[in-house]
Each structure stands twice: as structure tokens, then as C-alpha cells.
């Protein structure tokens, strides 16, 4: 029986979207430094969430999720740059930014509630 882990599922789905956007940008632009940065930070979110599942302690769990939160913020920055430089249009930006903001809110909520419950 599979246990539902919303943040794990959403961060994995987000990583898939980031990979697809990266592939699109690489095909269209023939390689672009920002798209590689986006790929790195956007897929790192889910990797750190996955690592948090087997954290050695509450402190380690929070640390992994804080790294995911930082990577989410960085991903949002790269998306903003892609929009500002017209590598993606506003519709594409808003579509993926909504998911990015949702991940950020969920991560903040988990980190805050874990901190509160561990005291």
C-alpha cells in the first residue's frame, strides 16, 4: 500500500515539467546557461525532498527541506530571468510559476510545523 506524500509527488511532477522545459529550451535555443541552471535547481527540489524521507533526525529532516526551499527560490529566479529575456512567454512562465509557488508554500508549512512540533 502506497502512502501519500504530497510534497514528494508534487516536487517530482515539478521536476518533470522542468526537464521538459529544459528540453524545449535546448532544442529551440541550442544551449543556454540559464536553462542548465534551471534544470539543476528545479530537479534538486525533489531530490532533497526524497532525501528528507530517510533523514537521520528531525534536524536533518528540516535541513533537507530548507535546501529544497532554497532551490525552489532559485528556480523561481531562473524562471523570472527566462521571462525577462523572452526565452519563455508570460503564459509559459505563469503556468510553471504557479507550481513553484505551491511547492514553496508547502515546504514552508512543513518546515514551520515540524519546528513547532519538535519543541
Order of alpha helices (4+ residues) and beta strands (2+ residues): alpha-alpha-alpha-alpha
